[in-house]
Amino acid sequence: MNDDLGALHTRIDRTNELLQRMLAEVAKTPSTHAIFVDAGYLYAAAGRLVAGTEDRRAFDLDAEGLIDALIDRARTIFADSRLLRVYWYDGARRRIHTAEQQTIAELPDVKVRLGNLNANNQQKGVDSLIRSDLESLARHRAISDAALLGGDEDLVSAVEAAQGYGARVHLWGIEAPEGRNQAEPLLWEVDSQRTLDLDFFKPYVSRRTASAYEPAGGRPSREDVRFVGAQIAAKWLVSRGRDTMMELLPGHPYLPGSVDQDLLVEAEGLLQYSLRGQADLRRALRDGFWDHLQAQY
């Protein structure tokens, strides 16, 4: 009997020793935080605050400098914590990185996650990506704190999911010149709120001069735009495949809405000039596109 009790006490002592070691290891493990940036919200709110416009083409954003500033701000707030990484969520046509997004993706400690852009240049799928990452990281105890820079009410479910696994979510906002640019239900759900002001963003956002985003000669000619339309058709024949492009031919002279929007966006990028509301140039663009396409079949 005494031998049994002795063995039991030994096992209890051993269990207590293991628990103490485990607790000591946990105590030595630093907490970890991550920064989640909804780039759509960032560009719109910071552009309006500093440059007076939400149009990305009208201002430059020093993403590298801004990300470093966000990391520094998090370091002061989560003083005893280490950074996991910065997650940068944005939209792109067919989820293909733009040159700017590729540059951001190459920065250290940054992960770019892309949703899609619809025909109206609206982001689709970004909120679900944020929720997926927040929930997964919290569930696996990879983070203890999340700094979320965003304002959409659809992010409420992402906050709730992370909190359900014990992570604390801290909402960061951008100063609004008028009213509020974050949904109230989102403000109600988070563990803390902070607003980054004009002085924070001024060094990283600068409005372009007209010459920076318009051709040197001003409005492009119809022939210039027609040539760009042909260029895009040639490029798409390679990237999208001849069979896919041939399917467009029966619809001549009309393009499906999504294809027409893709053509417009790509042409504006090449021309560095907005074709919105300029029906004659839009027609020239489509004419050049069709001319090249029909010449191949």
Salt bridges, closest charged atoms under 4 A:
GLU17 OE1 - ARG14 NH1 3.62
GLU17 OE2 - ARG21 NH2 2.78
GLU25 OE2 - LYS28 NZ 3.13
GLU54 OE2 - ARG48 NE 3.04
ASP55 OD2 - ARG57 NH2 3.10
ASP60 OD1 - ARG208 NE 2.77
ASP72 OD1 - ARG75 NH1 2.65
ASP90 OD1 - ARG56 NH2 2.87
ASP133 OD2 - ARG113 NE 2.98
GLU135 OE1 - ARG131 NE 3.40
ASP145 OD1 - HIS170 NE2 2.75
GLU184 OE2 - ARG180 NH1 2.95
ASP191 OD1 - ARG168 NH1 3.98
ASP260 OD2 - ARG282 NH2 3.11
ASP260 OD1 - ARG286 NE 2.84
ASP262 OD1 - ARG93 NH1 3.36
ASP262 OD2 - ARG94 NH1 3.17
ASP262 OD2 - ARG240 NH2 3.26
GLU266 OE2 - LYS235 NZ 2.76
GLU268 OE1 - ARG57 NH1 3.40
GLU268 OE2 - ARG276 NE 2.72
ASP280 OD1 - ARG219 NH2 2.78
ASP287 OD2 - ARG226 NH1 3.76
ASP291 OD2 - ARG226 NH2 2.59
